[in-house]
C-alpha cells in the first residue's frame, strides 16, 4: 500500500523528472507552466520573450523559404521557356539549311523555275513545322471583320449590303499560336455606303 500514490500527494523525490517539451521548429526546450525555473513570477516575462523569439524565428524561416521558392520557380520558368524556344528552332533547322543553300546558289547556274520551286518547298517545310507547333495563319478574305484578330488599315466601299464589315483584302497576314494572337492580320474592310 505504500507504493500507491494519491492524486493529491506531491511527487516523490525518487521519481524521474519529466523531459522538457521541445519546440518543433528550433528544437529548443519550451518552458511549461509551473516549471521550477525561477518560479511563476520570474518565468512569465521570460516565456513571453521566448515566445516572441519563437514566432520571430518562424516568421524569418517562412520568409526565407518563400524567397527560395520564388527564385526556384522563376529559374524553372526561364528554363522551360528556353527549352521551348530551342525546340522550335531545332524544328526549323532543316528548312533554314535549305534556305541557306538557295541563297548561296550562283544565279547563272539555275533557272528561275527551279529556284521558285525550291523556295516553295522550303516554305512548305517551314509551315509544316510551324503548324506542328500550333501556329496558324490569319489570311482569309470575305470573312466578317473581327477586331480581336484583324487590324483595319483602310476601308473600301462594299458592292452589296451583305459585305458590310467584312474583310475585302488581306494586306499582311496575321498569326496565332493556339489561342494566343502573335500578330493581327492587317486588312482592308468593306463598308456598305447605302447606295
C-alpha beads as a LAMMPS data file, in Angstrom:
LAMMPS data file: protein, C-alpha beads

195 atoms
194 bonds

1 atom types
1 bond types

-500.0 500.0 xlo xhi
-500.0 500.0 ylo yhi
-500.0 500.0 zlo zhi

Masses

1 110.0

Atoms # bond

1 1 1 0.000 0.000 0.000
2 1 1 2.840 2.366 0.499
3 1 1 3.745 2.119 -3.216
4 1 1 0.433 3.669 -4.215
5 1 1 0.376 7.399 -4.788
6 1 1 -2.610 9.531 -4.146
7 1 1 -3.640 12.149 -6.690
8 1 1 -3.193 14.960 -4.155
9 1 1 0.183 13.802 -2.817
10 1 1 3.314 15.550 -4.170
11 1 1 5.619 13.678 -6.483
12 1 1 8.192 11.706 -4.597
13 1 1 11.805 12.866 -4.967
14 1 1 12.840 9.413 -6.234
15 1 1 10.635 9.581 -9.392
16 1 1 12.446 10.665 -12.581
17 1 1 11.903 14.276 -13.738
18 1 1 9.806 14.872 -16.875
19 1 1 11.739 15.700 -20.071
20 1 1 11.107 19.273 -21.240
21 1 1 8.949 19.794 -24.343
22 1 1 10.926 20.796 -27.429
23 1 1 9.909 23.423 -29.991
24 1 1 9.426 21.555 -33.333
25 1 1 10.996 24.407 -35.329
26 1 1 14.007 25.370 -33.204
27 1 1 14.479 22.187 -31.185
28 1 1 14.923 24.257 -28.013
29 1 1 13.168 23.415 -24.736
30 1 1 9.829 25.141 -24.294
31 1 1 9.045 26.265 -20.728
32 1 1 5.993 24.593 -19.220
33 1 1 3.662 26.226 -16.726
34 1 1 4.757 25.518 -13.173
35 1 1 8.331 24.774 -14.185
36 1 1 10.708 25.259 -11.264
37 1 1 12.989 27.691 -13.197
38 1 1 12.776 30.970 -11.304
39 1 1 9.223 30.442 -10.044
40 1 1 5.998 31.561 -11.745
41 1 1 6.625 35.293 -11.379
42 1 1 10.121 35.126 -12.888
43 1 1 9.142 32.736 -15.710
44 1 1 6.257 34.851 -17.073
45 1 1 8.360 37.615 -18.677
46 1 1 10.921 35.077 -19.923
47 1 1 8.265 32.885 -21.557
48 1 1 6.676 35.917 -23.225
49 1 1 10.076 36.975 -24.541
50 1 1 10.989 33.493 -25.690
51 1 1 7.566 33.038 -27.308
52 1 1 8.105 36.266 -29.247
53 1 1 11.525 34.991 -30.294
54 1 1 9.981 31.697 -31.426
55 1 1 7.388 33.493 -33.564
56 1 1 10.031 35.838 -34.963
57 1 1 12.208 32.862 -35.853
58 1 1 9.276 31.085 -37.517
59 1 1 8.458 34.217 -39.493
60 1 1 12.048 34.610 -40.683
61 1 1 12.266 30.961 -41.687
62 1 1 8.989 31.119 -43.631
63 1 1 10.082 34.325 -45.351
64 1 1 13.379 32.695 -46.370
65 1 1 11.591 29.558 -47.598
66 1 1 9.181 31.661 -49.660
67 1 1 12.036 33.678 -51.192
68 1 1 13.838 30.442 -52.121
69 1 1 10.609 29.067 -53.621
70 1 1 10.083 32.270 -55.644
71 1 1 13.647 32.174 -57.017
72 1 1 13.413 28.463 -57.816
73 1 1 10.115 28.810 -59.719
74 1 1 11.411 31.838 -61.660
75 1 1 14.506 29.850 -62.651
76 1 1 12.404 26.820 -63.661
77 1 1 10.060 29.025 -65.713
78 1 1 13.047 30.571 -67.547
79 1 1 14.493 27.108 -68.231
80 1 1 11.164 25.859 -69.643
81 1 1 10.918 28.928 -71.896
82 1 1 14.477 28.390 -73.168
83 1 1 13.784 24.709 -73.872
84 1 1 10.610 25.609 -75.796
85 1 1 12.494 28.141 -77.915
86 1 1 15.296 25.670 -78.562
87 1 1 12.786 23.007 -79.610
88 1 1 11.113 25.350 -82.109
89 1 1 14.460 26.424 -83.605
90 1 1 15.582 22.800 -83.904
91 1 1 12.334 22.025 -85.778
92 1 1 13.100 24.838 -88.229
93 1 1 16.801 23.992 -88.662
94 1 1 16.364 21.803 -91.765
95 1 1 14.265 24.421 -93.538
96 1 1 16.795 27.124 -92.624
97 1 1 19.593 24.980 -94.064
98 1 1 17.635 24.560 -97.303
99 1 1 17.008 28.297 -97.466
100 1 1 20.707 28.951 -96.933
101 1 1 21.566 26.623 -99.833
102 1 1 19.223 28.567 -102.136
103 1 1 20.654 31.891 -101.007
104 1 1 24.182 30.810 -101.984
105 1 1 23.397 29.352 -105.421
106 1 1 25.028 31.084 -108.366
107 1 1 22.170 32.678 -110.380
108 1 1 23.936 31.794 -113.633
109 1 1 23.732 28.067 -112.832
110 1 1 19.983 27.846 -112.123
111 1 1 16.804 28.877 -113.907
112 1 1 14.055 30.871 -112.203
113 1 1 11.508 28.000 -112.221
114 1 1 13.852 25.697 -110.297
115 1 1 14.606 28.481 -107.819
116 1 1 10.894 29.217 -107.398
117 1 1 10.089 25.537 -106.811
118 1 1 12.885 25.270 -104.272
119 1 1 11.711 28.301 -102.303
120 1 1 8.150 26.953 -102.402
121 1 1 9.407 23.651 -100.997
122 1 1 11.226 25.469 -98.172
123 1 1 8.081 27.472 -97.353
124 1 1 6.015 24.285 -97.133
125 1 1 8.657 22.717 -94.892
126 1 1 8.633 25.751 -92.568
127 1 1 4.836 25.757 -92.391
128 1 1 4.741 22.047 -91.634
129 1 1 6.921 22.629 -88.573
130 1 1 5.083 25.793 -87.504
131 1 1 1.698 24.072 -87.774
132 1 1 3.127 21.220 -85.703
133 1 1 3.961 23.826 -83.051
134 1 1 0.379 25.180 -83.163
135 1 1 0.922 28.249 -85.392
136 1 1 -1.900 29.187 -87.786
137 1 1 -2.071 31.902 -90.417
138 1 1 -4.848 34.522 -90.491
139 1 1 -5.210 35.449 -94.166
140 1 1 -8.809 34.868 -95.247
141 1 1 -10.714 37.464 -97.244
142 1 1 -14.513 37.592 -97.280
143 1 1 -14.876 36.775 -93.572
144 1 1 -16.505 39.150 -91.060
145 1 1 -14.101 41.722 -89.619
146 1 1 -13.038 40.683 -86.104
147 1 1 -11.089 43.328 -84.153
148 1 1 -9.629 40.548 -81.989
149 1 1 -7.627 39.142 -84.916
150 1 1 -7.776 41.862 -87.591
151 1 1 -6.285 45.346 -87.776
152 1 1 -8.103 47.649 -90.216
153 1 1 -5.679 49.515 -92.468
154 1 1 -8.318 51.257 -94.566
155 1 1 -11.877 50.829 -95.816
156 1 1 -13.372 50.384 -99.264
157 1 1 -16.976 50.593 -100.381
158 1 1 -18.798 47.252 -100.451
159 1 1 -20.635 46.153 -103.586
160 1 1 -23.518 44.538 -101.651
161 1 1 -25.031 45.106 -98.188
162 1 1 -24.032 41.551 -97.166
163 1 1 -20.369 42.553 -97.489
164 1 1 -20.663 45.303 -94.865
165 1 1 -17.928 44.995 -92.228
166 1 1 -16.179 42.108 -93.974
167 1 1 -12.536 41.671 -94.938
168 1 1 -12.093 42.700 -98.565
169 1 1 -8.341 42.180 -98.841
170 1 1 -5.514 40.963 -96.593
171 1 1 -2.587 43.393 -96.791
172 1 1 -0.398 41.473 -94.340
173 1 1 -1.305 38.064 -92.854
174 1 1 -1.588 37.597 -89.118
175 1 1 -0.540 34.655 -86.968
176 1 1 -1.882 32.799 -83.942
177 1 1 -0.216 30.190 -81.784
178 1 1 -3.063 28.114 -80.400
179 1 1 -5.195 30.718 -78.574
180 1 1 -2.534 33.456 -78.459
181 1 1 -2.513 36.131 -81.135
182 1 1 1.058 36.693 -82.321
183 1 1 0.234 39.388 -84.875
184 1 1 -3.127 40.648 -86.151
185 1 1 -3.845 40.470 -89.860
186 1 1 -3.727 43.900 -91.493
187 1 1 -6.800 44.108 -93.686
188 1 1 -8.969 46.330 -95.878
189 1 1 -12.507 46.427 -94.509
190 1 1 -15.514 46.701 -96.807
191 1 1 -18.295 49.044 -95.701
192 1 1 -21.733 49.417 -97.259
193 1 1 -22.408 53.024 -98.241
194 1 1 -26.163 52.507 -98.711
195 1 1 -26.241 53.171 -102.468

Bonds

1 1 1 2
2 1 2 3
3 1 3 4
4 1 4 5
5 1 5 6
6 1 6 7
7 1 7 8
8 1 8 9
9 1 9 10
10 1 10 11
11 1 11 12
12 1 12 13
13 1 13 14
14 1 14 15
15 1 15 16
16 1 16 17
17 1 17 18
18 1 18 19
19 1 19 20
20 1 20 21
21 1 21 22
22 1 22 23
23 1 23 24
24 1 24 25
25 1 25 26
26 1 26 27
27 1 27 28
28 1 28 29
29 1 29 30
30 1 30 31
31 1 31 32
32 1 32 33
33 1 33 34
34 1 34 35
35 1 35 36
36 1 36 37
37 1 37 38
38 1 38 39
39 1 39 40
40 1 40 41
41 1 41 42
42 1 42 43
43 1 43 44
44 1 44 45
45 1 45 46
46 1 46 47
47 1 47 48
48 1 48 49
49 1 49 50
50 1 50 51
51 1 51 52
52 1 52 53
53 1 53 54
54 1 54 55
55 1 55 56
56 1 56 57
57 1 57 58
58 1 58 59
59 1 59 60
60 1 60 61
61 1 61 62
62 1 62 63
63 1 63 64
64 1 64 65
65 1 65 66
66 1 66 67
67 1 67 68
68 1 68 69
69 1 69 70
70 1 70 71
71 1 71 72
72 1 72 73
73 1 73 74
74 1 74 75
75 1 75 76
76 1 76 77
77 1 77 78
78 1 78 79
79 1 79 80
80 1 80 81
81 1 81 82
82 1 82 83
83 1 83 84
84 1 84 85
85 1 85 86
86 1 86 87
87 1 87 88
88 1 88 89
89 1 89 90
90 1 90 91
91 1 91 92
92 1 92 93
93 1 93 94
94 1 94 95
95 1 95 96
96 1 96 97
97 1 97 98
98 1 98 99
99 1 99 100
100 1 100 101
101 1 101 102
102 1 102 103
103 1 103 104
104 1 104 105
105 1 105 106
106 1 106 107
107 1 107 108
108 1 108 109
109 1 109 110
110 1 110 111
111 1 111 112
112 1 112 113
113 1 113 114
114 1 114 115
115 1 115 116
116 1 116 117
117 1 117 118
118 1 118 119
119 1 119 120
120 1 120 121
121 1 121 122
122 1 122 123
123 1 123 124
124 1 124 125
125 1 125 126
126 1 126 127
127 1 127 128
128 1 128 129
129 1 129 130
130 1 130 131
131 1 131 132
132 1 132 133
133 1 133 134
134 1 134 135
135 1 135 136
136 1 136 137
137 1 137 138
138 1 138 139
139 1 139 140
140 1 140 141
141 1 141 142
142 1 142 143
143 1 143 144
144 1 144 145
145 1 145 146
146 1 146 147
147 1 147 148
148 1 148 149
149 1 149 150
150 1 150 151
151 1 151 152
152 1 152 153
153 1 153 154
154 1 154 155
155 1 155 156
156 1 156 157
157 1 157 158
158 1 158 159
159 1 159 160
160 1 160 161
161 1 161 162
162 1 162 163
163 1 163 164
164 1 164 165
165 1 165 166
166 1 166 167
167 1 167 168
168 1 168 169
169 1 169 170
170 1 170 171
171 1 171 172
172 1 172 173
173 1 173 174
174 1 174 175
175 1 175 176
176 1 176 177
177 1 177 178
178 1 178 179
179 1 179 180
180 1 180 181
181 1 181 182
182 1 182 183
183 1 183 184
184 1 184 185
185 1 185 186
186 1 186 187
187 1 187 188
188 1 188 189
189 1 189 190
190 1 190 191
191 1 191 192
192 1 192 193
193 1 193 194
194 1 194 195
